[in-house]
Amino acid sequence: MSTNQALPLFGEMAIFVKVVDTGSFSEAARQLGSTPSATSRGVARLERALGLRLLERTTRKLRLSEAGREVHARCLDMVGAAQAVMAASLLQDAQPRGLVRISVPKAVGRTVVHPHMPDFLALYPEVDVQMRLEDRYMDLIDDPVDLAIRITNHPPPGLMGRHLMDIDHLLCASPQYLAQHGTPVHPLELKAHSCIYLGEEPGDAHWKLRGHGKTVTVAVRGRYAANHTGVRLDAVLQHIGIASLPRFTAREALADGRIVQVLPDWSFLPNYSGQLWILHPPTRHLPLKLRVLMDFLAERLGGWAGLVGRRSSVASTTAASA
């Protein structure tokens, strides 16, 4: 009998084991929450499928046939394996454990997520984390990752997700640079400055700003471009020019006055800003090790002062990253 043929008979095998263990159809039925006639029919179906007489019935008791003893031993193994599976499931629910593989954009991983990981690992000593810092798109279905953190305002359908926080960008410069070159008061004045931009595609040198009821796009230039936020921050600290920076990269240097925000009355609108989502494949039962990491990050990032408010605490959707 093939596995496919045996699958529909697993219930009958469990009934057979219970009848043998209790010694009667009526007691087996009582423990199974069934009726004696239904229990008897279950054993009869198993006998017909196997083409074997499993029980020798008398008016006073049941006795295993020779074939029945062999089948009973195999069915006991099946029931024991099923019980072990259930026990493992309960154990997993009781204590998060195992490896979590998470894909995170480089700058977000290093600056936003990584600082909280020592606390998470201390809080959950049986959960290991493998964080893959890369900006390329990773398919949560085909690639070997369990969770992905992505920046997107419109997550397309396909994955389950949770909004963690919003990421906005600023224009920043050092006080020394501004003292030497002047402080722009309107976006068009950026044309006269050395601007440090992403540099991955031509559109990165066209900065869009919104303020005072209008949107202005400025073609900027500069001698230095870098597609890493930490590098652009360091360039600002070296007084090279005015740079676009995510707030999470700039906040410490802003707080201690090493850099200042340029054009604070205008919102800088790059095409790579948006909401931060943590995503996972759709499933009816999310492993506890994934749930605790998602909850932990939602709490920590939702409450990170200077970044965003707390409106991300329970958002969930069908989503994927861009």
Secondary structure by P-SEA (a helix, b strand, c coil): ccccccccaaaaaaaaaaaaaaccaaaaaaaacccaaaaaaaaaaaaaaacccccccccccccccaaaaaaaaaaaaaaaaaaaaaaaaaaaaaccccbbbbbbcccccccccccaaaaaaaacccbbbbbbbcccccccccccccbbbbbcccccccbbbbbcbbbbbbbbbcaaaaaacccccccccccccccccccccccccbbbbbcccbbbbbbcccccccccaaaaaaaaaacccbbbbcccccaaaaaacccccccccbbbbcccbbbbbbbbcccccccaaaaaaaaaaaaaaaaccccccccccccccccccc
